[in-house]
């Protein structure tokens, strides 16, 4: 039979705070990864747009 470990109110509070911090850190990491991906997509799109514009402008001149 599994041994039941009882927590005092103080240890329960500390455990809850630690779990809350872990969840917040995970959410911050997820948000920053999303923002980084969004930024990279924006920069890639801008670079491709400039390249295609210059290419079409170059072909139009010739």
C-alpha positions in Angstrom: 0.0 0.0 0.0 1.3 3.5 -0.9 2.4 5.7 1.9 0.3 8.9 2.2 2.4 12.0 2.8 0.4 14.8 4.6 1.4 18.4 3.9 1.1 21.2 6.4 -0.6 24.4 5.1 2.8 26.0 4.7 4.3 23.3 2.6 1.1 23.1 0.5 1.4 26.9 -0.1 5.0 26.6 -1.1 4.2 23.7 -3.4 1.4 25.6 -5.1 3.6 28.6 -5.6 6.4 26.5 -7.2 3.9 24.9 -9.5 2.4 28.3 -10.4 5.9 29.6 -11.2 6.7 26.6 -13.4 3.4 27.1 -15.4 4.2 30.8 -15.8 7.7 30.2 -17.0 6.3 27.6 -19.5 3.8 30.2 -20.8 6.4 32.9 -21.1 8.6 30.5 -23.1 5.7 29.6 -25.4 4.8 33.2 -26.0 8.4 34.3 -26.7 8.8 31.4 -29.2 5.5 32.4 -30.9 6.7 36.0 -31.1 10.1 35.0 -32.5 8.4 32.9 -35.2 6.1 35.7 -36.1 9.0 38.1 -36.4 11.1 35.7 -38.5 8.1 35.2 -40.8 7.7 38.9 -41.2 11.4 39.4 -42.0 11.4 36.5 -44.5 8.3 37.9 -46.2 9.8 41.3 -46.4 13.1 40.0 -47.9 11.3 37.9 -50.5 9.0 40.8 -51.4 12.0 43.1 -51.9 13.9 40.5 -53.9 10.9 39.8 -56.2 10.2 43.5 -56.6 13.8 44.2 -57.6 13.8 41.2 -59.9 10.6 42.3 -61.7 11.9 45.9 -61.9 15.2 44.7 -63.4 13.3 42.6 -66.0 11.1 45.5 -66.8 14.0 47.8 -67.6 15.7 45.3 -70.0 
